[in-house]
Amino acid sequence: MARKIVITSGKGGVGKTTVAANLGMNLSLLGARVALVDVDFGLNNLDVVMGIENKVVYDINDVLEGRCRVKQALVQDNGHKNLYVLPSDNLRATSAVTGQNLKAVTENLSPLFDYLLLDCPAGVDAGFHRAVSCADEAILVSTPCFSSLRDADKVVSILKSYKLEKISLVANRVRGDLVAVEKTLSPKDMESLLKIPLIGVLPDEDDVMLYGAGFSPASRIGRAFRILARNVEEDTRRIYDATARYTGFFGQIKRGLRRSV
């Protein structure tokens, strides 16, 4: 049976969908069978991030309304044979979207996969509660800015009320140059404030804006996602050091160049 993990955040724009997509890719590279489930009804873009929008025939609304079976709506990723996407639809609202019906879909998928990663709507409205009710674990994505952390703290309180098996933190868009000179909160500071274990640190890199998903394994963001995937798979706590390249004499030069760009 699959581990059902909801990928959530306190607010939009913190990179939740990017984290879900790239975590799924890297788990599949470890040999796991992974399904990415887009439950962000109305503001969905998981299919676009994954680059499979032109392959979508059915979506989760079709499944919920009985027009197709859940297997028919799954779209295989272009470059990862163990990775599938269950897309959503931003054009239609449906009365069939309830927590109970959504949970029935995930239960049907569970025997087919090792992981179900649920891309959750931002915020704490009905869509958030539907997604969390289907999960056994949660990964909270936050950036180091205070507004993101304030919203994330509210989400943590709600997640704890669901009695999930695990609630973990991914610190996204970490500026190593600013952390190195204590101009912004460090991932460890974020962990202390939110009081949930840190399992991933993702540096702020241009590759994310340029490509969205499928980063080179040799890139800094590619290495960070590999570490995150292994932490999820092996229940370890190795953390990518976003400050390493900004320490020492040459690191000081890099910090100056980063700020001047």
DASUL-V447819 format. One line per field, one symbol per residue. phi: phi as a letter, one per 40 degrees, with the letter a starting at -180 (. if undefined). psi: psi as a letter, one per 20 degrees, with the letter a starting at -180 (. if undefined). burial: + if it has 16 or more other C-alpha atoms within 10 Angstrom, else -. Layout:
BEGIN
phi->???
psi->???
burial->???
END
This chain:
BEGIN
phi->.ccbbcbbacacgcgdcccdcccddcccccgccbbcbcbccgbcacccdcgbccccbbbccccccgcaccccccbcccbbccbbbbcbbcbbcbcccbdccccccccccdccbcbbbcccccgbcccccdccccbbbbbcbacccccccccccccdccdcccfccabbbbcbfcccccccbfcaccdcccccccfbccbabbccbcdcccbgagcddccccccccccdcccccbfbbcbccccdcbbgccccccccccccc
psi->qqpopporrhrrjikghgggghggghhhhjjqppppookmphkqjhhghikjhiipgrahhhghjjirqhhhipppqhjohjpqpnrapjhqqpiinrhghhhhghhhhgiirhpooooqqqakahhghgghiiqhrqoppqriqhhghghhhhhggghhiilqhqorppoqlpnhhhhhjkirqrhhggghgikqppippoqoqhhghhhgrlqphirghghghgggghgggjlrkpppoiigijraghhhghgghghi.
burial->-+-++++++++--++++++++++++++++--++++++++++--++++-++-+---+-+++++++----++--+++++--+-++++++++-------+++-+++-+++-++--++++++++++++--++++++++++++++++++---++-+++-++--+-------++++++++++++++---++++--++--+-+++++++++--++---++++----+++++++++++++------+++++--++---++-++------
END
